[in-house]
């Protein structure tokens, strides 16, 4: 599954014989076409969960960028059950606050609970930084002044303070996954890697004439 956001092309390409679906919307019209984005992804989720996977079923990876610009009905149930259908779902937000603004605070917290792994980069806004401060957990220290003392002293503090989350390096990310200890990852943008710069994705989607339409490829203009 591939989501491609392009600044100039405004069509949907549906390729029946390929493993790729292109839903192309100009960045400046993300909110305007948000309804159609929601319908499209809800249809994708339904298709992924239409039948139980078999040992020969290929896994599916969905990367949902700019999730805060669309509203998916019953998304909590999707997030909680879709992994059982060999589907990995990742959503990308500019801020945790986007979930509350779009779905309401209680429902936003339910959505957050449906994911096992959380990741943030440097420059996080205050609410996002506080969220990672909370889920990173605390360090608890106990000590005695003397080995023979009965009374122990207990000291508790955050593993990562909110300001530390915000101030991580430009090539770092904080990740908290399931029941594992949180960690700070060293990251690199794909365009900084000589090998990844050579991949065909940097050339953009292939051009298909507007007059071309067959049983395999169908073009649906959005404007």
N, C-alpha and C positions, 0 to 999 in steps of 0.2 A: 504494500500500500504506500503510495507516495502522494503527498500533498504539495503542489507547486503553486506558489503565489507569484504572479508576474505582473509587471506594471503596465503592459500594453495589450495583452491578449485577454479577451473577455468572452471565452466560450468554455463549454464543458466538452471534454473528449471522453467518449466511452468506447473502450476497446475490449470486445468480448473474448478474444483469444489470448489476451495478454494478462499478466498479473498486476498491471498498473492501471490506476484510474487517475486522471488529471482533472482536478477541480480548480480552475484558474480564475482568480478574482484580483483586480487591482487593489493594492494596499489601501489607497485612499477611499475605496468603496467597501471596505470590510464590514462596517456597520450597516450600510445600505443593503447589502446582500446577506446579512447575518441570518435571516430567516431561511434562505435557500441552503446556506451552509449547514444549519441545524438539521434540515430535512435530509440533506445528503448524508451526513454522518450518522443520523439515526437509522437510515436505510442500510448503511454499511454495517452498523452494529447488529441490526436484525438479521442481515445475511450471514454474518459470522456465527450467530447463535441459532440458526435455523435448524440445525441437526447436530447431534453429539459427534465429536471427532472420533475417527478410527485410528488405528496404528499407522495407517498410510496417509492420514491427513497432514498436510503441510502447515506449519505454524504461521501465524500472521502477526506482523508488527505494525501498529498504528501510532504514528507520531502526529498529534493534534496540536499544531502551533496556533498561537493567538486564540486559545480556547475562550478567553474572556469576552470575545466578540459574538458569541453564539449561545443559544440556550437549548440544551438537549433535554427533552422530556424524560422523566424517570432515570436520570443519569446515575443516581446512587445505585440502583439495582444493576445497571449495566456495569459499573465499575467493580461491584462486588462479585459478579458472576461470570464476566466475560473471560477471565483467565482460565476457567474450566473448559473453555472451547479452544484451547491452544492459541489464545490471542493475548499479545502483550500490548497494553495501552499506556501511552505516555501523553500527558497534556502539558502544554507550555503556557505560562502566565507571565505577565510583566510584574504582577504583584499579587500576594494572597488576597488583598482587598478586592481584587476584581471578582473573585468568587462571591463574596458577600454582596457586592453591588449588583451582580447579575441574578443570584439565586436566593439572597437573604442569608443572614448569619447562621441560623440553625442548619439550613440545608447545605450551606457551604462547608460547615464542619463535618457533616455527614459525607460529603464528597471527599474531603481530605482523609477521612477514616477508611475510604475504600482503596487507598493506595498503600503499597508497602515501602516504597522508596521515595525520598524527597531530596532535591538537589537545588542549590542556589549558588549564584556567582557573586562577585564583588559588587559593591554599590547597592545592596538591597535597601529597600525603603524601610522605615521604622517598624511597621507591622510585620513585614516578612522577616526582618532580623529578630524580632521578639519571638516569632513562631519557631524559628530554628534554635533560639536560645532555650525555649521550653522543651522541644523534643530531643535536643542534644543531651539533656539530663544534667545531673549534679554529681559532684565528687564529694564523697563522705569520708572523712578522716577521723579515726579514733586513736587516742594515745593516752599514755600514763606518764606522769612525771618520773615515777620510779617503778621498777618492775614489780615491787611488792605492794604497790598501791592497789586498793580495790576499786577506787573511783576512776572511771575513764572520762576523758574529755572528748567531746564530739564536735567536729567542725564540718560545716557543709557549705559548698559554694558552687556556682555554675561552672560546667565544663567549658562553655563558650558564652561569653556575654554578648548582648545584642550588638554592641559597638565593635566587638571583635569579628562578628559575622560580617558586618558591613565593610570592615577594613581588610579583609583577606586580599591576597595579591591578585593582580589582573589575570594571571594564569592559574588561578586556584578556584576550587569549588568545594563547598561543604556538602557532604552526602550523609544521610541517615537512612539506613535500610533495615527494615524488619526488626529482628531482635539482635542485630549486630551493633557493635560499638560504632559511633559516628566517626567520620574521618574527613581529612582535608586532602583533596585530590589535586594533583598537578595536571593541568589541562593545556590544550593548545588548539587554536582555531584551525579549521581544516585548510584555510588558505595559507597558513604558515608552514604546512607540511608539504614538502616537494612532491611526495608520492601522491597525496590526495588531490593536489592541484591538477593532476593529469587526468582525473576521472572525467568521463563524458558529461557528468551532471553540470559542470561549469559552462557548457555550451548552451544550456537551456533546452526546452522541448523542441522536437523536430517540427519544422513548418509543414502544415498540411493545407493545400489549397482549399478555399471556401467551397469550390464546386465539387470537391471530392466527398462522396458519401456512399457507403456500401453496407452490406450486412454485418461487417465486422467493426466498422468505425462510424460513429454517428456524432455529428456536431450540433449542439444545441446552443444558439446564441442567447446571451443573457441581456443584451441591450442593443 
